[in-house]
Amino acid sequence: MVFGTFDMVHEGHVDFFRQARSLARPEPGGRAPHPYLIVSVAREPVVTRIKGTKPRRTEKERHALLSRNTLVDKVILGQEDGYIEHIAEARPDIIALGYDQTGEFVDRLERDLTDAGVKAKVVRLQAFQPEKYKTSKLSFD
């Protein structure tokens, strides 16, 4: 499971999705798991509160954009208030955070998962050409 605003999907996001999918590794002696990527799209009020600006696209547009991506298996909307309930409902095995994801939710994530009884492993992914592929540096069509 990954989280983000996703006003656009650029090569950095594609690499982010690929890295997240690659975390589904077979256990020794076990079958290879089928990677299943859940993307949580940040709600408009949350984006505005965290980033200080509204997203350029509506949450419905961003949801539709991600739903067409072949690396994404399921797209869900995040919560407007809180975040742990929608994670618990999705029941991910792994939560993959982007190299630049910070803030209140990230700082409390592992503790809040434990408190909620969610046994997801939290992994930080690597940056992919952040000097080139960062939404704030790219123009919209």
C-alpha positions as CSV (number, residue, x, y, z in Angstrom):
1,M,0.0,0.0,0.0
2,V,1.2,3.5,-0.9
3,F,-0.1,7.0,-0.3
4,G,0.1,10.2,-2.1
5,T,-1.6,13.2,-3.8
6,F,-0.9,12.1,-7.4
7,D,-1.9,15.3,-9.2
8,M,-0.1,13.7,-12.2
9,V,1.7,10.4,-12.7
10,H,5.3,10.8,-13.8
11,E,8.3,8.5,-14.1
12,G,9.1,9.0,-10.5
13,H,5.7,7.7,-9.5
14,V,6.0,4.8,-12.0
15,D,9.3,3.8,-10.3
16,F,7.6,4.3,-6.9
17,F,4.9,1.8,-7.9
18,R,7.4,-0.7,-9.3
19,Q,9.5,-0.5,-6.1
20,A,6.4,-1.1,-4.0
21,R,5.3,-4.0,-6.1
22,S,8.8,-5.6,-5.9
23,L,8.5,-5.8,-2.1
24,A,6.2,-8.8,-2.5
25,R,8.9,-11.5,-2.3
26,P,8.5,-15.2,-1.9
27,E,9.3,-16.8,1.5
28,P,12.1,-19.4,1.4
29,G,10.6,-22.6,0.1
30,G,7.2,-20.9,-0.6
31,R,5.3,-19.8,-3.7
32,A,6.0,-16.5,-5.3
33,P,3.4,-14.1,-4.1
34,H,1.4,-12.1,-6.6
35,P,2.1,-8.4,-5.9
36,Y,-1.1,-6.4,-5.3
37,L,-0.7,-2.7,-5.0
38,I,-3.2,-0.5,-3.2
39,V,-2.9,3.2,-3.8
40,S,-4.5,5.6,-1.3
41,V,-5.3,9.0,-2.8
42,A,-5.1,11.9,-0.4
43,R,-8.4,13.7,0.1
44,E,-8.5,17.4,-0.9
45,P,-8.8,18.8,2.6
46,V,-5.8,16.7,3.8
47,V,-3.7,17.9,0.8
48,T,-4.6,21.5,1.5
49,R,-3.8,21.1,5.2
50,I,-0.4,19.3,4.7
51,K,0.9,21.0,1.6
52,G,-0.7,24.4,2.2
53,T,-2.3,24.4,-1.3
54,K,-5.2,22.6,-2.9
55,P,-4.4,19.8,-5.3
56,R,-4.6,20.8,-9.0
57,R,-7.0,18.0,-9.8
58,T,-10.0,16.8,-7.8
59,E,-9.8,13.6,-5.9
60,K,-12.2,12.0,-8.4
61,E,-9.8,13.0,-11.3
62,R,-6.8,11.7,-9.4
63,H,-8.6,8.4,-8.6
64,A,-9.5,7.9,-12.2
65,L,-5.9,8.7,-13.4
66,L,-4.5,6.0,-11.1
67,S,-7.2,3.5,-11.9
68,R,-5.9,3.4,-15.4
69,N,-2.4,2.6,-14.4
70,T,-1.4,-1.0,-15.0
71,L,0.9,-1.1,-12.0
72,V,-2.0,-0.3,-9.7
73,D,-4.4,-3.0,-8.6
74,K,-6.8,-1.0,-6.4
75,V,-7.3,2.8,-5.8
76,I,-9.0,4.0,-2.6
77,L,-9.6,7.4,-1.2
78,G,-7.9,8.2,2.0
79,Q,-9.7,9.6,5.0
80,E,-10.5,13.3,5.6
81,D,-10.0,12.9,9.3
82,G,-7.3,10.5,10.5
83,Y,-5.8,7.7,8.4
84,I,-5.5,4.4,10.3
85,E,-9.0,3.2,9.8
86,H,-8.7,3.0,6.0
87,I,-5.4,1.3,6.3
88,A,-6.8,-1.3,8.7
89,E,-9.7,-1.9,6.3
90,A,-7.3,-2.4,3.3
91,R,-5.2,-4.8,5.4
92,P,-1.9,-4.4,3.6
93,D,1.1,-6.6,4.4
94,I,3.5,-3.8,3.6
95,I,3.2,0.0,3.6
96,A,5.8,1.6,1.2
97,L,6.6,5.2,1.9
98,G,8.2,7.5,-0.7
99,Y,11.7,8.9,0.0
100,D,10.2,12.4,0.7
101,Q,7.1,11.5,2.6
102,T,7.2,13.1,6.0
103,G,4.8,14.7,8.5
104,E,2.4,13.8,11.2
105,F,1.1,10.6,9.7
106,V,4.5,9.2,8.8
107,D,6.0,10.1,12.2
108,R,3.3,8.2,14.1
109,L,2.6,5.5,11.5
110,E,4.3,2.5,13.1
111,R,3.0,3.2,16.6
112,D,-0.5,3.8,15.3
113,L,-0.4,0.6,13.2
114,T,0.6,-1.3,16.3
115,D,-2.1,0.4,18.5
116,A,-4.7,-0.6,15.9
117,G,-3.5,-4.2,15.6
118,V,-2.4,-3.8,12.0
119,K,0.7,-6.0,11.3
120,A,2.0,-4.2,8.2
121,K,5.7,-3.8,7.7
122,V,6.7,-0.2,6.9
123,V,9.4,0.3,4.2
124,R,11.0,3.5,2.9
125,L,11.5,3.5,-0.9
126,Q,14.4,5.0,-2.8
127,A,14.3,8.3,-4.8
128,F,14.2,8.1,-8.6
129,Q,15.8,11.1,-10.2
130,P,14.2,13.6,-7.7
131,E,15.9,16.5,-9.4
132,K,13.9,15.7,-12.5
133,Y,10.8,13.8,-11.4
134,K,9.1,15.7,-8.6
135,T,5.5,16.9,-9.2
136,S,6.2,20.3,-7.8
137,K,9.0,20.7,-10.5
138,L,6.9,19.5,-13.4
139,S,4.3,21.4,-15.4
140,F,0.7,20.2,-16.0
141,D,-0.8,19.7,-19.5
